[in-house]
Amino acid sequence: MSESPYRWDTGLRLRVFGLLLFLLSLLVGLGIILTFTFTQLNSFQERARLTQENVRRAEQVATLYAEMTAALRGYLFTGDESMLAPYEPNLNRLHQVLSELEESVEGDPDQAEQVHRLRELIDAWRTQVAEPEIARMRQGAPDVGSLLMTEGVKYGELIKEQRDHFIREETKRMDQDVDKAGVASDQVVRITWLTISLAAVLVLGGFLVFARSVTRSTEALAEAANRIAQGERGVVLEAPLDGELQVVANAFAKMSLTLAEQEKQLQEQQEQLIAQNEELLAQQESVRRHAEELERKERHLSRLHSLSSKMVGSIEMDQLANLILDEYLDLYGGVAGALLLVDEYADRLKVAAERWLSPDLKGQFIPRSGPMARCVEQREVVVARYPDTQTHISVWLRDVPVVQEVYVPLVHTGRAIGVVAIAFTEPTELNAEAQALWHAVAGQASVALAAAQNHQEVKRAFAALQDQAAQIEILNAQLEEERDRASAQLDIYLSIVSTMPAGAWLCDTGGNLLVSNSMFQEFFGKTVPDEPLEQMLAQIAAVLPEDDPFPQTVRDLVHDPQAVAEGQLRLTTGYTLQWSSAPVGKGQSRVGRLFTFQDVTELAELDRLKSEFVNTVSHELRTPLTSIMGYLSLVLAGTAGPLQEQQREFLNIVARNTNRLANLINDLLDIQRIESGRMPIHLSPTSLASVVKQVAETFRVQAEQKGLSFTVNVPEEVPLINADPDRLTQIIANLVSNAVKYTKEGGVTVSVSAVGDQVELEVADTGIGISPADQKRIFEKFYRAEHPYVREVGGTGLGLPIVKTMVEEHGGDLQLESQPGRGSRFIVSFPALKDES
């Protein structure tokens, strides 16, 4: 059968494509014209907006100028400076608006010139009218306001005229832009309608031509379809059709030939269906046999369901393990088997049940390895075969004649909790169906085992709780006994406090009052039980001088479980009390803290009288002693005539004891001034090295006369300290004097050094030394060590107490290191001044 060829030049697609291309060209041209026109419209609209903004700014200039004029006029008429307050802000705002105007019209030279002229007029008004008027007003000139009424009015009219001219020009430009926009809009309308009309005419014409061609070709195709429907085969359209419709005509011809071939094939298929029917009869017989197999498996599954019910009803681990293992062996056979539980905390498994193996295996642990480890880790059935031997050492630790082992994991909540292992004497193939059954049983067994394990955990937890309850009972008994003992001890403490001969206050660990005796209440007032700490301190502070630190000291001591402290209080009621404090009890038995207050009012008064007596006697002795020392020096110098050797010896003894008495009086006066707080300390930057050099040299001769070595070690550069040079000299002199005095042989070494942020003075000797017992009291007033040489040399026992007090007054520290018979080392540390450079 011949087919008419397809002609592309007569195709429908070409005609439709040409028409669409022409319409698209029209639309693109229209779009370009509209885009250009709308761009012009937007430009005109933006220029109109800028013009409106410029007009608004010009009006704002006029408004600001009017407000400045009003402010100036109000100030000139009233003289009130507050009336002039808006002037400067409005002037700044006016310049800002003019700057914005200049920036907006910079593309228009004429308007830019108008804005520039407007700025010049406003600046001229400001410099020639406003500022002169303000200056004249402040100077009190009689003709204030004349410039504003003459020049100010003229400038106002010029500014108004310039503003109106600017606004007229801007309005005129805006009207021109509006006219141009209207013309452009009209052009858009005319072009749009012209394009739409032309496109409509072309579309209508193209549609008529296209419809005529399609109708002619469709009629020919309809005739061919009717012929095929009537049974005619091999129909061919002789006349060529338009474009794609010729392709349709060729398809009709092919369809006619295909139908003839298909009729022949259907006949052949009918014969094949008869043969297939016979095969289906044979398949029905096979299905019947398969149904019988399914019935057998259903009975099998029913048995598994019964097994699951038994497992779920068992909660005892031994009973459940034996049940699971027996059912596995009964279902699938095997020479031996075991059920093992996974140990979560070790790499091993525990034998929970066994069959046909040694009973000793139950409860033992088996290492996790080989196929069993893979079963646990992969949570899958693992089959291990041993085809070359009839005897194999399996996981049950004994020889078992097996050729195959099957490990089934018992998985619960995503983790393997156990493994069922079964040994077979014959190879057994486990198909997918068998493995599915094993997994089903394993799932039920896993749930039952997990429940049994939980039951065991609950039993163990209950037993542990019972043990803990018994321990708690024992602890409660111990606590009760401890509480009774603490209560008895507290009663003893309360009884002691109540009967103490001094004022006493016992508080608990939080500072709350436990008990106070009558003497305490005599000093500080009545108290109530459980009175809070702050209320007690307020009651105590009421009888203390203002800013006394004792209340804060009490707070610190209450929160310190170990501190021991003491001190003295002077009450405004006239009492002088010696107080001390110490913790009561230790550790868990700690009760609180005890404060005692001893009335030392009479002792304080005696001490005051003693001090006055010593002060008076010292001054009274000093005056005649000075005269004695003066006359002794004259007599020894030979002023009163020559002396015999024995007379000179006696006078020297008198002179030495006179000096000793003078030193004693000076020490007594120093101690008195220190105790009364009248020792003057004048601190200033001082070189310790310089003072040491000066003082040490005065003792060098005395040391050499005793046959002692005398060494002074002072470095070139030592930091300055903040000290009183006179008191510093007294400190060094006392220490060096004692070193020379109590050293029989050897030598004395005086050293100065910088250690960190301290400057240290060290006075070391090889003298008699100080025993540990004497070291504890060596800094007490009038105390002298128990040593024959000390009594032989003599002294007052006041030098070291004075040194210690003066060192502390300087913020320093005094340390003593000494061994009897080997000498002593006194180390004085002063804070070094920081180098400001």
TORPA-44409 format. One record per residue (C-alpha): x, y, z; residue in three letters. Coordinates in steps of 0.25 Angstrom, whole numbers, plus 5000, padded with zeros to 4 digits. Each point is the difference from the previous one (the first is absolute). Layout:
N
XYZALA;...
This chain:
837
500050005000MET;500650134996SER;499950125009GLU;499950154996SER;501250085005PRO;499950105011TYR;500250154995ARG;500550095010TRP;499750134992ASP;498549965001THR;500049965014GLY;499150065011LEU;501250025009ARG;500750094991LEU;498750094998ARG;499750015014VAL;501550035003PHE;500050114990GLY;498850065005LEU;500550005015LEU;501450054996LEU;499350124993PHE;499150035013LEU;501249985009LEU;500850114991SER;498850095002LEU;499949985015LEU;501650025002VAL;499950134992GLY;498850055008LEU;500849965013GLY;501250084996ILE;499150124997ILE;499249995013LEU;501349985008THR;500650134994PHE;498750075003THR;499949955014PHE;501450045003THR;499750144996GLN;498850005008LEU;500849965012ASN;501050104998SER;499050114999PHE;499349955013GLN;501450005007GLU;500250144996ARG;498750045004ALA;500249945014ARG;501350075001LEU;499450134996THR;498949985011GLN;501149975010GLU;500850134996ASN;498750085001VAL;499849945014ARG;501450035004ARG;499950154995ALA;498750015008GLU;500849945012GLN;501150114998VAL;498950115001ALA;499449935013THR;501449995007LEU;500350144996TYR;498750055006ALA;500349925013GLU;501450065001MET;499450144998THR;498949975010ALA;501049955010ALA;500950134998LEU;498850095001ARG;499649935013GLY;501450025006TYR;500150144996LEU;498650045005PHE;500149925013THR;501549985003GLY;499849865004ASP;501149914995GLU;499149885000SER;499250074989MET;501349994991LEU;500249855003ALA;499349954986PRO;501050104992TYR;501249915000GLU;499349874997PRO;499150064989ASN;501350074994LEU;500749864999ASN;498749934995ARG;499950124989LEU;501449974995HIS;499849864999GLN;498750024992VAL;500850094991LEU;501149904998SER;498949904996GLU;499450104990LEU;501450024994GLU;500249854999GLU;498649984994SER;500250114989VAL;501449984997GLU;499649964986GLY;499350134997ASP;500950125000PRO;498950105000ASP;499349945012GLN;501449975007ALA;500350154999GLU;498650045006GLN;500349915012VAL;501450065001HIS;499450145000ARG;499049965011LEU;501149955008ARG;500850134999GLU;498850085004LEU;499749925012ILE;501550015004ASP;500050154998ALA;498750015008TRP;500749925011ARG;501350085000THR;499550144997GLN;498749995008VAL;499849895010ALA;501449995006GLU;500250155001PRO;498650015007GLU;500349895010ILE;501450065003ALA;499350145002ARG;498949945009MET;501149935009ARG;500850145000GLN;498750075004GLY;500050104988ALA;498850095000PRO;499649984985ASP;499849855001VAL;499149954989GLY;500250114990SER;500849914991LEU;499049895001LEU;498950104996MET;500750064988THR;501149914994GLU;499349885006GLY;498750034992VAL;500850034987LYS;500749865001TYR;498749935004GLY;499450064987GLU;501249964992LEU;500049865006ILE;498549984997LYS;500250054986GLU;501249914997GLN;499249885006ARG;498850034992ASP;500850014987HIS;500649865003PHE;498749945003ILE;499450064987ARG;501249944992GLU;499849865006GLU;498550004998THR;500250054985LYS;501049884998ARG;499049905007MET;498950054991ASP;500949984988GLN;500349865004ASP;498549975002VAL;499750044986ASP;501149914995LYS;499549895008ALA;498650024994GLY;500550004986VAL;500849875002ALA;498849935006SER;499250044988ASP;501049944991GLN;500049875008VAL;498549994998VAL;500050024985ARG;501249904998ILE;499349905008THR;498750004993TRP;500750004987LEU;500849885003THR;498849925006ILE;499250034987SER;501149954991LEU;500249885008ALA;498549975000ALA;499950014985VAL;501249914998LEU;499549895009VAL;498650004994LEU;500649984986GLY;500949895004GLY;498949935007PHE;499150004988LEU;501149944991VAL;500449905010PHE;498549955003ALA;499849984985ARG;501249914998SER;499749925013VAL;498649984995THR;500349944987ARG;501149915005SER;499049955012THR;498949964990GLU;501049914992ALA;500449945013LEU;498649975005ALA;499749934986GLU;501249915002ALA;499649975014ALA;498549964996ASN;500649904989ARG;500949935011ILE;498849995009ALA;499249934989GLN;501149895000GLY;500850054988GLU;501549985002ARG;501250074993GLY;499350134999VAL;500950114994VAL;499750154998LEU;500450044986GLU;499950155001ALA;501150075008PRO;499650075013LEU;500550125007ASP;501349985008GLY;499849915013GLU;498749954995LEU;500749924989GLN;500749935011VAL;498749975007VAL;499549944986ALA;501249914999ASN;499849955014ALA;498549964996PHE;500649924989ALA;501049935009LYS;498949975010MET;499149934990SER;501149904996LEU;500349985015THR;498649965003LEU;500149894990ALA;501249955006GLU;499450005014GLN;498849924996GLU;500949894995LYS;500850015013GLN;498849995009LEU;499649874993GLN;501449945004GLU;499850055015GLN;498749935001GLN;500749874997GLU;501150035011GLN;498950035011LEU;499549864998ILE;501449945003ALA;500150105012GLN;498749955006ASN;500549865001GLU;501350065007GLU;499150075010LEU;499349875004LEU;501449945004ALA;500350135008GLN;498749985008GLN;500549865005GLU;501350075004SER;499350115008VAL;499249895007ARG;501249935005ARG;500650145004HIS;498750025008ALA;500349875008GLU;501450055003GLU;499450135005LEU;499049935009GLU;501249925006ARG;500850135003LYS;498750065006GLU;500049895010ARG;501550035003HIS;499750155002LEU;498949965010SER;501049925008ARG;500950125000LEU;498950095005HIS;499749905011SER;501550015004LEU;500050155000SER;498850005010SER;500849915009LYS;501250094999MET;499350135003VAL;499349945012GLY;501449965007SER;500850105007ILE;501049915008GLU;501350004992MET;500449865002ASP;498649954996GLN;499950094988LEU;501449964995ALA;499749855000ASN;498750024994LEU;500650084988ILE;501149904998LEU;499149885001ASP;499050054989GLU;501250044991TYR;500549865001LEU;498749934998ASP;499650094988LEU;501349984992TYR;500749885006GLY;501550005004GLY;500949925009VAL;500350115010ALA;499650155003GLY;500250115009ALA;499550145003LEU;501050115004LEU;499750145005LEU;500950124996VAL;500850075010ASP;499850154998GLU;501350045008TYR;501049894995ALA;500349934986ASP;499449875005ARG;498749925001LEU;499449925011LYS;499449864999VAL;498550015004ALA;499549864996ALA;500649884993GLU;499549874995ARG;500849874998TRP;501250075005LEU;500850005013SER;499150065012PRO;501250075005ASP;500050104988LEU;498850075005LYS;500350135006GLY;501450004994GLN;500550114990PHE;500549984986ILE;500950104992PRO;499350074989ARG;500749954988SER;499949944986GLY;498649974994PRO;499350045014MET;500750145000ALA;499550024985ARG;498649965004CYS;500050105012VAL;500650114992GLU;499249994987GLN;498749955007ARG;499849904989GLU;499949844999VAL;501449954999VAL;500349854994VAL;501349945003ALA;500349874992ARG;501149905003TYR;500049904988PRO;501449935002ASP;499849955014THR;499049935009GLN;500650055013THR;500150155003HIS;500350085012ILE;498850105000SER;499650125009VAL;499649915011TRP;501449965004LEU;499949854997ARG;500149914988ASP;498649984993VAL;499949924987PRO;499450114991VAL;500150044986VAL;499250135001GLN;499750105010GLU;498950114999VAL;500050135009TYR;498750075001VAL;500150155006PRO;498950045010LEU;499950154997VAL;499250105009HIS;499950154997THR;501149994990GLY;501149935008ARG;500349855001ALA;499749955015ILE;500249854997GLY;500449894990VAL;499349864998VAL;501149904995ALA;499549874994ILE;501049894995ALA;499649904989PHE;500649874996THR;499550014986GLU;500150124991PRO;498750085000THR;499750104989GLU;499350125006LEU;499150074989ASN;499450145001ALA;498749945006GLU;500749925011ALA;500950125004GLN;498750095000ALA;499449905010LEU;501250005008TRP;500050155001HIS;498550005004ALA;500349915012VAL;501350085003ALA;499150135001GLY;499149945010GLN;501149935008ALA;500750145000SER;498850075006VAL;499849895010ALA;501550005004LEU;500050155001ALA;498849995010ALA;500749905008ALA;501350085001GLN;499250125004ASN;499349915011HIS;501449965005GLN;500550155000GLU;498750045008VAL;500349885010LYS;501450055001ARG;499650145001ALA;499049975011PHE;501049925008ALA;501050124999ALA;498950095005LEU;499849915012GLN;501550005003ASP;500050164998GLN;498750015009ALA;500849915011ALA;501250104999GLN;499150125001ILE;499449945013GLU;501449985005ILE;500450154996LEU;498750055006ASN;500449935013ALA;501450065000GLN;499550144996LEU;499049995012GLU;501149965009GLU;500950114995GLU;498950105001ARG;499749965015ASP;501550015002ARG;500150144994ALA;498850045008SER;500649965013ALA;501350074996GLN;499250134996LEU;499349995014ASP;501450005006ILE;500550124992TYR;498750085003LEU;500249975015SER;501550045000ILE;499750134992VAL;498950035010SER;500949995012THR;501350064995MET;500550125008PRO;500250084987ALA;499050054990GLY;499849884990ALA;499249994987TRP;499849864993LEU;499550014986CYS;499749884990ASP;500849994986THR;499150104994GLY;500250105011GLY;498649995006ASN;500050015016LEU;500049875008LEU;500250065014VAL;500650125006SER;500350025015ASN;499650115010SER;501350074999MET;500050014985PHE;498650065001GLN;500550105010GLU;501050054990PHE;499250004987PHE;498549995005GLY;498949895000LYS;500049894990THR;498949904995VAL;500349864996PRO;500349974985ASP;500350154998GLU;500650024986PRO;501450044998LEU;499850144994GLU;499050035011GLN;501049965011MET;501150084992LEU;499150135000ALA;499749985015GLN;501549995002ILE;500450124991ALA;499050095008ALA;501050005011VAL;501350014992LEU;500750124994PRO;499650044986GLU;500749924989ASP;500549905010ASP;500549874992PRO;499549905010PHE;498649974993PRO;500849974987GLN;501049915007THR;498849925006VAL;499449984987ARG;501449954994ASP;500249915013LEU;498649944999VAL;500349954986HIS;501449945003ASP;499949875007PRO;501450005005GLN;500550145003ALA;500350045015VAL;500150155003ALA;500050105011GLU;500050155002GLY;499650125009GLN;498750084999LEU;499750145007ARG;498550015001LEU;499350145001THR;499449965013THR;501450005006GLY;500449855000TYR;501349954995THR;499949864995LEU;501049904996GLN;499349904990TRP;500449874994SER;499349904991SER;500249864996ALA;499249894993PRO;499249905008VAL;500149864995GLY;500749944987LYS;499549944987GLY;498649945001GLN;499950035015SER;500350154998ARG;499050085008VAL;500350144997GLY;500950115006ARG;500250055014LEU;500350155003PHE;500550045014THR;500150145005PHE;500950025013GLN;499850135007ASP;501450075001VAL;499550145003THR;500850015013GLU;501249934994LEU;500050114988ALA;499950115010GLU;501249945008LEU;500749994987ASP;499750154997ARG;500550045014LEU;501249924998LYS;500350074987SER;499850135006GLU;500949975011PHE;501149954991VAL;499950124991ASN;500150095012THR;501149935007VAL;500849994987SER;499950154997HIS;500450035015GLU;501249914999LEU;500450054986ARG;500250145005THR;501049975011PRO;500749894992LEU;500350094989THR;500750095010SER;500849895006ILE;500449954986MET;500550144997GLY;500850025012TYR;500649864999LEU;500550024986SER;500650135005LEU;500749935012VAL;500549894991LEU;500550104990ALA;500950065011GLY;499350145001THR;499949995015ALA;501449965002GLY;500949874998PRO;499449875004LEU;500749885006GLN;499949874993GLU;499049945011GLN;499250124999GLN;499950004985ARG;499649855001GLU;498950035010PHE;499550114991LEU;500049924988ASN;499149895007ILE;499150125004VAL;499950054986ALA;499749864994ARG;498949985010ASN;499550144998THR;499949974985ASN;499349875003ARG;499050075008LEU;499850114989ALA;499849894990ASN;499049935009LEU;499250135002ILE;500050034985ASN;499549864997ASP;498950015011LEU;499650144993LEU;500049934986ASP;499149885006ILE;499150105006GLN;499950094987ARG;499749874992ILE;498949955010GLU;499350135000SER;500150024985GLY;500950135001ARG;501249944993MET;500250094988PRO;500349934987ILE;500450094988HIS;500149924988LEU;500850044988SER;500849934989PRO;501249955007THR;501349924996SER;500149885010LEU;501449984995ALA;500550145004SER;499449995014VAL;500649875002VAL;501450054996LYS;499950125009GLN;499549925012VAL;500949884999ALA;501250085000GLU;499750055014THR;500149865005PHE;501249964992ARG;501050055011VAL;499249935011GLN;500049874993ALA;501550014997GLU;500350035015GLN;499349875003LYS;500949934990GLY;498849974990LEU;500050014985SER;499050104995PHE;499549994986THR;499050094992VAL;499549954987ASN;499250114992VAL;499849994985PRO;500250124991GLU;498550014996GLU;498949975009VAL;498650044999PRO;499550115009LEU;499049985011ILE;498950085006ASN;500550035014ALA;500350095012ASP;501650024999PRO;500050035016ASP;499249875003ARG;500849924990LEU;501350045006THR;499449965014GLN;499649864994ILE;501449984994ILE;500750055013ALA;499249915009ASN;500249874991LEU;501550034998VAL;500250045015SER;499449875005ASN;500949924989ALA;501350065006VAL;499549995014LYS;499749855000TYR;501149954992THR;501349955007LYS;500849964988GLU;499849994985GLY;499450124994GLY;498850084995VAL;499550014986THR;499050114995VAL;499449984986SER;499050074991VAL;499449944988SER;498850014990ALA;499149875000VAL;498950014991GLY;499150135003ASP;500750005014GLN;501250065006VAL;500749925011GLU;500950045011LEU;500749885007GLU;500850015013VAL;500749875003ALA;501049965011ASP;500749885006THR;499650035014GLY;499349925011ILE;498849984992GLY;498549995005ILE;499349875005SER;498749964993PRO;499350035014ALA;500550145000ASP;499750034986GLN;498549995003LYS;500250125010ARG;501250074995ILE;499150124995PHE;499250025013GLU;500350125008LYS;501149995011PHE;500249854996TYR;501449965001ARG;500649864996ALA;500449905011GLU;501550004997HIS;501250045009PRO;500650084990TYR;498750084998VAL;500050035015ARG;501550044999GLU;499850104989VAL;498750065005GLY;498950074993GLY;498550045001THR;499349904991GLY;499450124992LEU;500850004988GLY;499449894992LEU;498650045003PRO;500350144995ILE;500649944988VAL;498849914997LYS;499050115002THR;500850104991MET;500249904989VAL;498549975000GLU;499750155000GLU;500850014987HIS;499249884994GLY;501149915001GLY;500349865006ASP;501049955010LEU;500549865000GLN;500949935010LEU;500949874997GLU;500949965012SER;500749875006GLN;500650015014PRO;501550014999GLY;500050024985ARG;499550154999GLY;498750074995SER;499550064987ARG;499050115000PHE;499450034987ILE;499250134998VAL;499150014987SER;499550134994PHE;499150024988PRO;500950064989ALA;499550134993LEU;499649984985LYS;500950074990ASP;499150114994GLU;500950024988SER;
